[in-house]
């Protein structure tokens, strides 16, 4: 079944479900399929009783939308128990109250705007395909997309998004108070195209995570204490990695590595830790001294020291998740990673620390994160984009501007296991830098894989990518 047919079927199902009222009245019969030509661009979808269907394209389950009728449709919402202690009960009651507010807000929005809100799980790959294929045709598959910055920003650069200023949002919350939504303005762009909740409950940071049990067993100090003294550097981390890489047969094939993780996040963080960049302005800096130091350091970890787990090109996830089996001492951490791959339930203590400072970096001025969270994008061709935005804005504003209630990071705090871990991640999320290197992937197919495999050194990588990055930046900043 093609993507468009699948979406059509899902929309039809949403229309039918929306006709069931609370008193159990059955839905009216569906209309006979029309034999008229395909609808023109900017045609919205409606239920048979005239309600506008607002569809959110995503790759995950979303709570709450119109099909949900009970707060426990979200399995993460707890139930109270007679065995709860006072603190546990208070936390559960808070989470239950928040869930009820979200569900109540949904019902209010349905009535206020005469809408049905649904989401379509397109999968992570499918949502990128949908944007590439349906939006250029002028008939986007959904009304609004949830995008990761790695493909949302390229979509903006390709002219596939609606500018928030163009639908009359200048001077509104998304640009001023940002108490509900905040905008993302890219370097060199005069307008903003992406927005997300100001208080999402998550922390947008990718700290360096570690197995504290393994570190202590090796007679090493907690990296957090080293960081707090201002002594957490590349050299110190490299020493840790050598001691934590275990090669029982001494054959050059360790069974436990000092580091294993996504190369994209490693590169991004090491660049920031060394005050470096690749495409953070109008001129590429891949060939700069600071960036060359980053590339040489990564080459050494994978090829000279052999303390980083060899890259598995066939299985992206396995490169980072083997930490859960105790096979990597350091890895890429994040609240969502701990939620999906293991954190608080692991048989060892998990810690996180900001990335070590490089030889050209400065811990007082280094950035520690980039705006790599999920964003919403109104696609070109969306029918009445301002209306869609207003519905989503009210849906996100379930807390009715009560910022004390909205600043609810309990979920993220729980994933980070300890308050100390959470505090490091929060600090990192508040010191952001911006580099376009991974957002220009459509024109520059950049990869560190050959360098990590040892078939390319830093100079070879620079020779391959410096000029393409400059061409891409010239086009980007040239409009």
C-alpha positions in Angstrom: 0.0 0.0 0.0 1.4 3.4 -0.9 2.0 6.1 1.7 -0.8 8.3 0.4 -3.3 5.4 0.4 -2.3 4.5 3.9 -2.8 8.0 5.1 -6.1 8.2 3.3 -7.3 5.1 5.1 -6.2 6.4 8.5 -8.0 9.7 7.9 -11.1 7.8 6.9 -10.9 5.8 10.1 -10.5 9.0 12.1 -13.6 10.5 10.5 -15.7 7.5 11.4 -14.4 7.3 15.0 -15.1 11.0 15.5 -18.8 10.3 14.9 -19.2 8.2 18.0 -20.7 10.4 20.8 -20.4 9.9 24.5 -23.9 8.4 24.7 -22.9 5.5 22.5 -24.7 6.7 19.3 -23.4 4.8 16.3 -21.6 6.6 13.6 -23.5 7.4 10.4 -22.7 5.3 7.3 -19.7 6.5 5.4 -20.3 8.2 2.1 -19.8 6.3 -1.2 -16.3 7.1 -2.4 -16.3 10.0 -4.7 -15.4 9.6 -8.3 -14.4 13.2 -8.7 -10.8 14.2 -9.6 -8.1 14.4 -6.9 -8.6 17.4 -4.7 -6.6 20.5 -5.5 -3.8 21.8 -3.2 -4.9 23.4 0.1 -7.9 21.1 0.6 -8.5 20.3 4.2 -10.1 17.1 5.5 -13.4 17.0 7.4 -15.5 14.5 9.3 -19.0 13.8 7.9 -20.4 16.1 10.6 -18.3 19.0 9.4 -15.4 18.9 11.9 -11.9 19.8 10.6 -9.5 17.0 11.0 -6.0 18.2 12.2 -3.4 15.5 11.5 0.0 15.5 13.1 2.7 13.5 11.3 5.1 11.9 13.7 7.1 8.8 14.4 5.8 8.1 18.0 2.6 7.9 19.9 1.2 11.2 21.0 -1.0 12.0 24.0 -3.6 13.2 24.1 -5.5 13.2 20.8 -9.2 12.8 19.9 -9.2 9.0 20.0 -8.2 9.0 23.7 -10.9 8.9 26.3 -9.1 8.1 29.5 -5.9 9.4 31.0 -4.6 5.9 31.3 -4.7 5.5 27.5 -1.1 6.7 28.1 0.4 3.8 29.8 3.0 6.0 31.5 0.4 7.6 33.7 0.5 5.8 37.1 -2.3 4.4 39.2 -2.4 5.1 42.9 -1.7 2.3 45.3 -2.4 1.7 49.0 1.3 0.8 49.3 2.5 4.2 48.1 4.6 6.2 50.6 3.9 9.9 51.0 6.4 11.1 48.5 5.4 8.5 45.8 1.8 9.2 46.3 2.4 13.0 45.9 4.3 12.4 42.7 1.7 10.1 41.2 -1.1 12.5 42.1 0.8 15.3 40.3 1.3 13.2 37.2 -2.3 12.1 37.2 -3.5 15.7 37.6 -1.3 16.9 34.7 -2.6 14.0 32.5 -6.2 15.0 33.3 -5.5 18.6 32.4 -4.1 17.6 29.1 -7.1 15.4 28.3 -9.5 18.1 29.5 -7.7 20.7 27.3 -8.1 18.4 24.3 -11.9 18.2 24.8 -12.0 22.0 25.2 -10.1 22.5 21.9 -12.3 20.1 20.0 -15.3 22.2 21.0 -13.7 25.6 20.6 -12.4 25.0 17.1 -14.8 22.2 15.9 -11.9 19.9 15.2 -10.7 16.4 15.6 -7.0 16.0 16.4 -5.2 12.9 15.2 -1.7 11.8 14.7 -0.3 9.6 12.0 2.7 7.5 12.9 4.8 7.7 9.7 7.9 6.1 11.3 11.2 8.1 11.4 12.1 7.2 7.8 8.5 7.5 6.6 8.1 11.0 7.8 11.2 12.1 5.8 9.8 10.4 2.7 6.4 12.1 3.2 8.0 15.6 3.4 10.2 14.9 0.3 7.4 13.6 -1.8 4.0 15.1 -0.8 5.0 18.7 0.2 6.6 19.6 -3.1 3.4 18.5 -4.8 1.5 21.1 -2.8 -0.6 18.4 -1.0 1.1 17.5 2.2 0.2 14.2 3.7 -0.6 15.8 7.0 -1.5 19.2 8.4 1.6 19.6 10.5 4.8 17.6 10.9 6.9 16.8 13.9 10.5 16.9 12.7 13.9 16.2 14.0 16.3 19.0 13.3 18.4 16.7 11.1 15.7 16.6 8.5 13.5 19.6 9.5 16.2 22.1 8.9 17.0 20.8 5.4 13.2 20.9 4.7 13.3 24.6 5.6 16.3 25.2 3.4 14.5 23.5 0.5 11.5 25.9 0.9 9.1 23.3 2.1 7.9 25.0 5.3 5.6 27.9 6.0 7.3 31.0 7.7 5.6 31.8 11.0 5.8 35.5 10.2 3.9 34.9 6.9 0.8 33.7 8.8 0.6 36.7 11.1 2.5 35.4 14.1 4.9 38.3 14.5 4.4 39.8 17.9 2.7 36.7 19.3 3.9 34.4 22.0 6.2 32.3 19.8 8.4 35.4 19.2 7.8 37.4 22.4 7.1 35.8 25.7 7.6 32.3 24.4 5.6 31.0 27.4 4.0 28.3 25.2 6.0 28.0 22.0 9.4 29.1 20.9 10.7 29.6 17.4 14.0 28.5 15.8 15.6 31.0 13.5 18.5 29.6 11.5 21.7 31.5 10.9 21.3 33.6 7.8 17.5 33.3 7.8 15.3 36.4 8.1 12.2 34.3 9.1 11.4 31.4 11.4 9.9 28.2 10.2 10.1 25.8 13.1 8.6 25.9 16.6 8.3 23.6 19.6 6.9 23.7 23.1 8.7 26.0 25.4 8.4 23.5 28.2 8.4 20.0 26.8 9.5 18.1 29.9 12.6 16.9 28.2 16.2 18.1 28.2 17.8 18.9 24.9 21.3 17.7 25.6 23.6 14.7 24.8 26.0 14.4 27.7 28.7 11.8 27.9 27.3 8.9 29.8 29.3 6.3 31.8 29.2 3.1 33.7 30.3 4.2 37.2 30.7 0.6 38.5 33.1 -0.1 35.7 35.0 3.1 36.4 35.4 2.5 40.1 36.4 -1.2 39.5 39.3 0.2 37.3 40.4 2.4 40.2 39.4 5.6 38.4 37.7 8.6 39.9 34.1 9.6 39.2 34.4 11.9 36.0 31.9 14.2 37.6 34.3 15.1 40.4 37.0 15.6 37.8 34.8 17.9 35.8 33.8 19.9 38.9 37.5 20.6 39.6 37.9 21.9 36.0 40.3 19.0 35.1 38.1 17.0 32.7 40.1 17.3 29.5 40.5 15.2 26.3 43.9 13.9 27.7 42.2 12.7 31.0 39.3 11.1 29.1 41.8 9.3 26.8 43.5 7.9 29.8 40.2 6.6 31.1 39.4 5.0 27.8 42.7 3.1 27.7 42.2 1.7 31.2 38.6 0.8 30.5 39.2 -1.1 27.2 39.5 -4.8 28.0 41.3 -7.1 25.5 41.4 -10.4 27.4 43.2 -12.3 24.7 45.5 -9.4 23.8 44.7 -9.9 20.1 43.6 -6.4 19.3 39.9 -7.2 19.6 38.6 -6.0 22.9 35.3 -7.4 24.3 34.7 -4.2 26.3 35.5 -0.8 24.8 36.1 2.5 26.5 33.7 4.3 24.2 30.9 3.2 21.9 28.3 5.6 20.5 26.7 7.5 17.6 29.5 9.3 15.6 27.2 12.2 14.8 26.7 13.2 18.5 30.3 12.5 19.3 31.5 14.8 16.5 29.0 17.5 17.4 30.0 17.5 21.1 33.8 17.3 20.5 33.6 20.2 18.1 31.8 22.3 20.8 34.2 21.1 23.5 37.2 22.4 21.4 35.6 25.8 20.4 35.5 24.4 16.8 32.9 24.1 14.0 32.4 23.1 10.5 29.7 25.2 9.1 28.7 27.6 11.8 29.0 30.8 9.7 29.4 32.0 6.1 32.8 30.4 5.8 33.5 26.7 6.4 36.0 26.0 9.1 36.5 22.3 8.5 40.1 23.1 7.7 40.7 25.2 10.8 43.3 24.2 13.5 40.6 23.6 16.1 38.5 21.3 13.9 41.5 19.4 12.6 42.3 18.7 16.3 38.9 17.2 16.7 39.3 15.0 13.7 42.8 13.8 14.7 41.5 13.0 18.2 38.6 10.9 16.8 41.1 9.1 14.5 43.3 8.3 17.4 40.5 6.8 19.5 39.4 4.5 16.7 42.7 3.6 15.1 45.7 4.4 17.3 44.4 3.7 20.8 41.6 1.4 19.5 39.6 2.3 22.6 36.4 3.2 20.6 34.2 0.4 19.4 34.5 -0.1 15.6 31.6 1.4 13.8 28.8 -1.0 12.7 27.4 0.4 9.5 24.6 -2.2 9.3 23.0 -1.4 12.6 22.9 2.2 13.7 21.4 1.5 17.1 23.9 -1.2 18.2 26.7 1.4 18.0 25.3 3.1 21.1 23.1 0.6 23.0 25.7 -2.1 23.9 26.3 0.0 27.1 23.2 -1.7 28.5 25.1 -5.0 28.3 28.1 -3.6 30.0 30.2 -3.6 26.8 30.9 0.1 26.6 32.2 2.2 29.5 31.2 5.6 27.9 28.5 6.3 25.4 26.0 8.9 24.2 23.5 9.8 26.9 20.1 11.5 26.7 16.8 11.2 28.6 15.1 9.5 25.6 18.0 7.1 25.2 17.9 6.0 28.8 14.1 5.6 28.4 14.4 3.4 25.3 17.7 1.6 25.9 18.1 1.5 29.7 19.0 3.7 32.5 17.4 3.4 36.0 16.7 -0.3 35.6 20.2 -1.3 34.7 22.3 -3.5 37.1 25.0 -0.8 37.4 25.1 2.8 38.3 24.8 5.3 35.4 26.4 8.7 35.4 26.6 11.6 32.9 29.1 14.3 32.6 29.7 17.2 30.1 32.1 16.4 27.4 35.8 16.9 28.3 37.5 20.2 27.2 39.8 20.1 24.2 43.2 21.7 23.8 41.7 24.8 22.1 38.5 24.8 24.1 37.5 26.9 27.1 35.2 25.5 29.8 33.9 29.0 30.5 32.8 29.7 26.9 32.3 26.3 25.3 28.8 25.4 24.1 27.4 22.1 25.4 24.4 21.5 23.2 22.7 22.4 20.0 19.0 22.8 19.2 18.6 19.2 18.2 15.2 18.5 19.7 11.9 17.8 18.0 10.2 20.7 16.3 6.9 21.3 14.6 6.8 22.4 10.9 3.8 23.7 9.0 4.3 22.4 5.4 3.9 24.4 2.3 0.4 23.7 1.0 -1.2 23.2 4.4 -4.8 24.4 4.3 -5.2 27.5 6.5 -1.8 27.3 8.3 -2.7 30.0 10.8 -5.7 28.0 11.9 -3.6 24.8 12.3 -1.1 26.7 14.3 -3.7 28.2 16.6 -5.2 24.7 17.3 -1.7 23.3 18.1 -0.8 26.3 20.2 -3.9 25.8 22.4 -3.2 22.1 22.5 0.3 22.7 23.8 -0.9 25.3 26.2 -2.7 22.7 28.4 -1.4 24.5 31.5 -3.1 27.8 30.5 0.0 29.9 30.9 0.8 28.6 34.4 4.5 28.5 33.8 5.2 27.0 37.3 3.0 24.0 36.3 4.4 23.9 32.8 8.0 23.6 33.8 7.5 19.9 34.5 10.7 18.0 33.9 9.9 15.1 36.1 10.0 12.6 33.2 13.5 13.8 32.2 14.6 13.9 35.8 13.5 10.3 36.3 15.3 9.1 33.2 18.6 10.6 34.4 18.3 8.6 37.6 20.1 11.0 39.9 19.6 14.7 40.6 23.3 15.2 39.9 23.0 13.7 36.4 20.0 15.8 35.7 21.7 19.0 36.8 24.6 18.4 34.3 22.2 17.7 31.5 20.1 20.8 32.3 23.2 23.0 32.4 24.3 21.6 29.0 20.9 22.4 27.5 21.2 26.0 28.5 24.6 26.6 26.7 23.8 26.1 23.1 25.8 26.5 19.9 24.7 26.2 16.3 26.5 24.4 13.4 24.9 23.7 10.1 27.2 20.8 9.1 24.6 18.1 9.6 21.7 20.2 8.2 23.4 20.5 4.9 23.4 16.8 4.3 21.4 17.0 1.1 24.2 18.8 -0.7 27.1 17.5 1.4 27.0 13.8 2.1 29.4 14.1 5.0 30.5 11.0 7.0 33.2 10.2 9.5 33.0 6.4 8.8 36.1 6.2 6.6 38.1 8.2 9.1 36.9 5.9 12.0 37.8 2.9 9.9 41.3 4.2 9.3 41.1 4.4 5.5 41.0 8.2 5.6 42.9 10.7 7.8 41.9 14.2 8.8 43.6 15.8 5.8 41.8 13.4 3.4 38.5 14.2 5.0 39.2 17.9 4.8 40.2 17.7 1.1 37.0 15.8 0.4 34.5 18.0 2.2 35.8 21.5 2.7 35.0 22.9 -0.8 31.5 21.2 -0.9 30.7 22.8 2.5 31.7 26.2 1.2 29.6 25.8 -1.9 26.6 24.8 0.3 27.2 27.7 2.7 27.4 30.2 -0.3 24.1 28.9 -1.5 22.5 28.9 2.0 23.6 32.5 2.9 23.0 33.7 -0.6 19.3 32.9 -0.1 
